[in-house]
């Protein structure tokens, strides 16, 4: 009987311990929840992160791609994107007027990534 109690207690302990581990993760809070994100703690690279954001939220068909270049702005590679970094920051990060309504919206995490990448000098990394 004593052995069965020990096994039951051990099983319960393992279940409880597993539940605590299941709730733990190591995502960056600033990227998850936005708000007071500090670019000191957000590491962003042009490829693939910024390029993917631009490709899916800005340079899609009918917008800032090579075929249409909405507003005479084509955002297809690092050179064209970094050349417009200040404008991207103003419209997408500060004013939040880009992408326009009806287009795929930027998440808070994407806005923070753009902001931090631009503030770090828009490197081709």
Secondary structure, DSSP 8 states (H G I E B T S, - for coil): -HHHHHHHHHHHHHHHHHHHHHT-----HHHHH-SS--TTT----IIIIIHHHHHHHTSSTTSSSTTT-GGG----SHHHHHHTHHHHIIIIIIS---S-TTS----HHHHHHHHHHHHTT----
